Every structure is written in structure tokens, then in C-alpha cells.
Amino acid sequence: MALVSDYLDPGCVASGLDASSSTEAITTLVGLLAGAGKLKDERKLLGDVLARERLTPTGLEEGCAVPHAQSDALESTAIAVATFKNPVDFGAPDGRGATLVFLLAGPKNCAGLHLKLLSKLARFMHDPAFRDAAKAARDTDALTSLIRERDE
């Protein structure tokens, strides 16, 4: 089974960030992946994720979002996650902005893995205990530990 933690570098986890829009939040998360050396082309991935977001917003209910894309901008699947101080509009069905956002990106030839991880992330965020604990995580270490614990 695919584990989220297998694709989540500790350098791609952030907490208490500021963003005034989904574009700004996505740009920040793509930047985390780039900073961790996960990307061949940061601008390409940003464009691909934003294009996917324009097709169908990726906001989930209860203050969560999972922007994602399959892209030639990276050679292997990678995940970034952040909590945001203020809700960011990702077009969620309940109208709430997201304060917990996972970004999933993978190469185009890994559609099966992409769907498995996307499904797993959605299950994480539909679990009230996980969701509340993740949003309340005091720092990146606490958030990373929580994801690893939930992943097992």
C-alpha cells in the first residue's frame, strides 16, 4: 500500500503560513517541493497545478484542500503540506476556506499511484480527529509526526 509519508520530505512541511489566495498557497507549496530538490521545473509544476485547479477546485469540506497535478516537471511523486493562519478559498462545497492543504504532484506515467495517494489524503482529511489535530499542530515536527502516525 502507498504511504503518504514515503512521498513527504520533512522539508516539504510547513505550519502557520500566510496566503491571501489559493494561487499564493499553491505557489508556496510548490516552492517547498522546489526547495527540497523534488522538481525539474518549478514554473511548469506551478502552471500545471493552477491549470488543474481551474478545471475543478480542490477544496474539500471542513477547511481542507488537496490541489494536485500530474506533470512532466518532476520525475517522482512528491507531497507538500502546510497549515495556514487564515482560511484560503479553494472552492470547497461547504464554502469554507482551507487551513490544511496537501499538494500532491506526480509524473504523468504514475496515474495509479497518484489516484491512490489522492484517495488516502482525502480519507485523512475526512477523519475529524486527524483533521483537527493537523490544524492544531504547533510546528512542522508535530505535523510530520501526526501524518506518519496516521499513515501506519
C-alpha positions in Angstrom: 0.0 0.0 0.0 1.2 3.5 -0.8 2.1 5.5 2.3 1.8 9.3 2.2 5.0 9.5 4.4 7.0 7.8 1.7 6.4 10.8 -0.6 6.6 13.6 2.0 10.0 15.1 2.7 10.3 16.8 6.1 11.4 19.9 4.2 8.1 20.0 2.4 6.1 20.5 5.6 5.2 24.0 6.9 2.9 25.4 9.6 1.3 28.7 10.3 1.8 30.2 6.9 0.1 33.3 5.3 -1.6 33.2 2.0 -4.3 35.5 0.6 -5.4 33.2 -2.3 -5.3 29.7 -3.4 -2.7 30.7 -6.1 -0.5 32.1 -3.4 -0.9 29.0 -1.2 -0.2 26.7 -4.2 2.9 28.8 -5.1 4.2 28.4 -1.6 3.7 24.6 -1.6 5.3 24.2 -5.0 8.2 26.3 -3.6 8.6 23.8 -0.7 8.9 21.0 -3.3 11.4 23.0 -5.3 13.4 23.9 -2.2 13.7 20.2 -1.3 15.1 19.4 -4.8 12.0 17.5 -5.9 11.3 19.4 -9.2 12.9 19.6 -12.6 10.9 22.7 -13.4 9.2 24.7 -10.7 7.3 27.0 -13.1 6.0 24.1 -15.1 4.6 22.4 -12.0 3.0 25.6 -10.8 1.3 26.1 -14.1 0.1 22.5 -14.2 -1.3 22.7 -10.7 -3.0 26.0 -11.3 -4.5 24.7 -14.6 -5.9 21.7 -12.8 -7.3 24.0 -10.1 -9.1 26.0 -12.8 -10.8 22.8 -14.1 -12.3 21.8 -10.8 -11.5 23.5 -7.4 -9.8 21.1 -5.0 -11.3 22.4 -1.8 -12.8 19.7 0.5 -15.2 20.4 3.3 -14.2 21.3 6.9 -11.3 23.6 5.9 -9.1 21.3 3.8 -7.9 21.2 0.2 -5.8 18.9 -1.9 -4.5 20.7 -5.0 -2.8 18.2 -7.3 -1.5 17.6 -10.8 0.3 15.1 -12.9 3.2 16.8 -14.6 6.5 16.4 -16.5 8.0 18.9 -14.0 9.1 16.1 -11.7 10.5 12.6 -12.0 8.8 11.1 -9.0 5.8 11.7 -6.9 6.1 14.2 -4.1 3.8 15.7 -1.5 3.9 19.0 0.4 1.6 20.0 3.3 1.0 23.2 5.1 -1.3 24.8 7.6 -2.4 28.4 7.1 -3.2 31.0 9.7 -6.2 32.2 7.8 -8.6 30.3 5.6 -7.8 30.2 1.9 -10.6 29.8 -0.6 -10.2 26.6 -2.7 -13.8 26.4 -3.7 -14.9 23.9 -1.2 -18.5 22.7 -1.4 -19.3 24.0 2.2 -17.9 27.4 1.3 -15.2 27.3 4.0 -11.6 28.3 3.3 -8.8 25.8 3.8 -6.3 26.0 6.6 -4.9 22.5 6.0 -3.6 22.0 2.5 -1.8 19.0 0.9 -0.2 19.4 -2.5 0.2 16.1 -4.5 2.3 16.1 -7.6 3.5 13.2 -9.7 4.7 12.3 -13.2 2.2 11.6 -15.9 3.2 8.0 -16.1 2.2 7.3 -12.4 -1.6 7.8 -12.6 -2.4 4.7 -10.4 -0.1 5.9 -7.6 -1.5 9.4 -7.9 -5.1 8.3 -7.5 -4.2 6.0 -4.5 -2.4 8.8 -2.7 -5.2 11.3 -3.6 -7.7 8.9 -2.1 -5.7 8.4 1.0 -5.2 12.1 1.6 -9.0 12.6 1.2 -9.6 9.9 3.8 -7.1 11.6 6.2 -9.0 14.9 5.9 -12.4 13.4 6.3 -11.3 12.0 9.6 -12.3 14.6 12.2 -9.6 13.6 14.7 -6.8 13.8 12.2 -8.1 17.0 10.6 -8.4 18.8 14.0 -5.0 17.6 15.2 -3.3 18.6 12.0 -4.8 22.0 12.0 -3.7 22.4 15.7 -0.2 21.1 15.2 2.2 23.6 16.8 5.0 23.1 14.4 6.3 21.2 11.4 7.7 18.3 13.5 4.3 17.8 15.2 2.5 17.9 11.8 5.0 15.4 10.2 4.7 13.1 13.2 0.9 13.2 13.0 1.0 12.2 9.3 3.4 9.4 9.9 1.2 8.0 12.8 -2.0 8.2 10.7 -0.2 6.6 7.8 0.6 3.3 9.5 
